[in-house]
Amino acid sequence: MRQGLRTILDLEPGMEVVGEAADGEEAVRRYGELRQAGLGPDIVLMDIQMPLMSGVEATAAILSTYPDARVIMLTTFDYDDYVFESIKAGAAGYVLKDLPAEELAATIRRVAQGEPFIQPSIASKLLIEFGRREKGDRNQPQSAEGRGEGLSARERDVLRLLAQGASNREIAQQLCLAEGTVKNHVSNILSKLQVTNRTQAASKARERKLI
C-alpha cells in the first residue's frame, strides 16, 4: 500500500513523499528525524493499524512533541472505536483507504491549509454514534471505567483477542507485537478493569460491551 500511495502522490503537482515507515514506532522516529532535518513533512498519512504501535498511539506521540503536526488517518472501515480514539489523539483528517486518488489529494491539500476533514460517510456515522453515547450517558450515568474509556485502542485489540481465548504469544503474532509488550498490555487491562485474571477481564468486557 505504501508504494501505491507514493506512486500516486509523486504524480500530484506540488506533492513530494519525503519519508515512509513500516510500523508505528518507526513513524514516530522518522517524523522526528525529518522535522529536525528541516524536511517537513507538512502532512502525515497514518495507517490506523500498524505493528508495534497503532496509528492512534503514533499520532498521539508525534503531536505530544510536535503539536503543529497534521495527521490524516487511513482506515479500512467507515466506523469503529478508532474514530473516537483518533480524534482524541489529535488527528486532523480521517479517510478510508479506498478513497479515490484525486479525492485523497484534495483532502491532503485541505488539511495542509489547516482545514480538518472527516470523510462524509465516516462523519455521518460518527455523529449518530456520538448522539447515542451522549443519550446513553444522560440516561444511565457510568464511570469512565464502566464505559471502557480508560482503555487505549491497542488495549482494546488485545482485550478482544484475549476474550477469544488467545494466548499472549498468539496475540503478539496477530498484532505484530513483542510478547513482552502484550504482557504489559494485559497487565494494564486487568488494572483498568479492576479484575485479577484473564477470565474476569473477558467476562467484564462482554458485560460492559467493550468488545
C-alpha positions in Angstrom: 0.0 0.0 0.0 2.8 2.4 0.8 4.4 2.0 -2.6 1.0 2.6 -4.2 0.4 5.8 -2.2 3.9 7.0 -3.1 3.3 6.5 -6.8 0.0 8.3 -6.7 1.3 11.3 -4.6 4.5 11.7 -6.5 2.4 12.3 -9.6 0.4 15.1 -7.9 1.7 18.6 -8.7 3.3 20.2 -5.6 3.5 17.0 -3.6 6.5 15.0 -2.7 6.8 12.0 -0.4 9.8 12.6 1.9 9.6 9.5 4.1 7.9 6.2 4.8 7.6 3.9 7.9 6.8 0.2 8.2 5.3 0.5 11.8 4.1 3.0 14.3 7.4 3.3 16.2 9.3 3.9 13.0 6.7 6.5 12.0 7.3 8.5 15.2 11.1 8.2 14.9 11.1 9.1 11.2 8.9 12.1 11.6 11.2 13.5 14.3 14.2 13.0 12.1 12.6 14.7 9.2 11.5 17.7 11.3 14.9 18.1 12.8 16.4 18.0 9.3 14.1 20.7 8.2 12.3 18.5 5.7 8.8 18.8 7.0 6.6 16.8 6.4 3.6 19.0 6.0 1.2 16.1 6.2 1.5 12.6 7.7 -0.7 9.8 6.2 -1.0 7.3 9.1 -2.4 3.8 8.8 -4.6 3.3 11.8 -3.5 -0.3 12.4 0.3 -1.0 12.3 2.7 -3.3 14.0 4.5 -2.3 17.3 2.4 0.8 17.8 -1.0 1.7 16.5 -1.7 4.7 14.3 -3.6 6.3 17.1 -0.7 5.9 19.5 1.8 7.1 17.0 -0.3 10.1 16.2 -0.5 11.0 19.9 3.2 10.5 20.3 4.0 12.8 17.3 1.6 15.5 18.5 3.0 15.4 22.0 6.3 16.6 20.6 5.1 18.5 17.5 1.7 19.9 18.3 1.6 21.6 14.9 1.8 18.3 13.0 -1.1 17.4 10.7 -2.0 13.7 10.6 -4.6 12.1 8.3 -5.7 8.7 9.5 -6.2 5.9 6.9 -8.7 3.1 7.8 -10.4 0.1 6.2 -13.7 0.6 7.9 -16.0 3.6 7.8 -16.7 3.4 11.6 -15.1 1.7 14.6 -13.8 2.7 18.0 -10.7 4.1 16.4 -12.6 7.1 15.1 -13.1 8.5 18.6 -9.6 7.5 19.6 -8.1 9.2 16.6 -10.0 12.4 17.2 -8.9 12.4 20.9 -5.3 11.8 19.7 -5.5 14.9 17.6 -5.8 13.6 14.0 -6.7 16.3 11.5 -8.2 14.0 9.0 -9.9 10.6 8.8 -10.5 8.8 5.5 -11.0 5.3 4.0 -8.1 3.6 2.3 -10.2 3.1 -0.9 -10.7 6.8 -1.3 -10.1 7.7 -5.0 -6.7 9.2 -5.7 -8.0 12.6 -6.7 -10.1 12.9 -3.5 -7.2 11.8 -1.3 -5.0 14.5 -2.9 -7.8 17.1 -2.3 -8.0 16.0 1.3 -4.3 16.4 1.8 -4.4 19.9 0.4 -7.3 20.9 2.6 -5.7 19.6 5.8 -2.4 21.2 4.8 -4.2 24.5 4.7 -5.4 23.9 8.3 -8.9 22.6 7.5 -9.8 19.4 9.4 -11.5 16.8 7.3 -13.5 13.6 8.0 -14.8 11.6 5.0 -18.6 12.2 4.9 -19.5 8.5 5.1 -17.5 8.4 8.4 -18.7 11.7 9.7 -22.4 10.7 9.4 -21.9 7.5 11.4 -19.7 9.4 13.9 -22.5 11.9 14.6 -25.0 9.1 15.1 -22.7 7.3 17.5 -21.8 10.4 19.3 -25.5 11.1 19.8 -26.1 7.6 21.0 -23.3 7.8 23.5 -24.5 11.2 24.8 -28.0 9.9 25.2 -26.8 6.8 27.0 -24.6 8.9 29.3 -27.5 11.1 30.3 -30.0 8.2 30.8 -27.6 5.9 32.6 -24.5 7.7 34.1 -21.4 5.4 34.1 -17.9 5.8 35.4 -15.1 6.2 32.9 -14.0 2.6 33.8 -17.6 1.4 33.2 -17.5 2.8 29.7 -14.1 1.4 29.0 -12.7 4.9 28.4 -9.5 4.1 30.2 -8.6 1.5 27.6 -6.5 2.6 24.6 -7.3 1.4 21.1 -4.4 -1.1 21.2 -5.6 -2.4 24.6 -9.0 -3.0 23.1 -7.4 -5.0 20.4 -5.6 -7.1 22.9 -8.7 -7.5 25.1 -10.7 -8.6 22.1 -8.3 -11.4 21.3 -7.8 -12.2 25.0 -11.6 -12.7 25.3 -11.4 -15.1 22.3 -9.0 -17.3 24.3 -5.8 -16.3 22.6 -2.5 -16.7 24.5 0.0 -13.8 24.8 2.1 -15.4 22.1 -0.9 -15.7 19.7 -1.9 -12.1 20.4 1.6 -11.0 19.7 1.6 -12.8 16.4 -1.7 -11.4 15.3 -1.0 -7.8 16.3 2.7 -7.9 15.2 3.8 -7.1 18.8 6.6 -8.4 21.0 5.3 -10.9 23.6 6.6 -8.7 26.4 4.5 -5.8 25.0 1.4 -7.9 25.1 2.1 -8.9 28.7 2.3 -5.2 29.6 -1.0 -4.5 27.8 -2.7 -7.4 29.6 -1.4 -6.1 32.9 -2.8 -2.7 32.2 -6.1 -4.1 31.1 -6.5 -6.1 34.3 -5.7 -3.0 36.3 -8.1 -0.7 34.4 -10.9 -3.2 34.5 -10.2 -3.8 38.2 -10.0 -7.6 37.8 -7.4 -10.2 38.7 -7.3 -12.6 35.8 -8.0 -13.0 32.1 -11.3 -14.8 32.6 -12.7 -12.0 34.7 -11.4 -9.5 32.1 -13.2 -11.3 29.3 -16.4 -11.5 31.3 -16.3 -7.9 32.2 -15.5 -6.8 28.7 -18.6 -8.7 27.4 -20.7 -7.3 30.2 -19.6 -3.7 29.5 -19.8 -4.3 25.7 -16.2 -3.3 25.3 -15.7 -6.0 22.6 
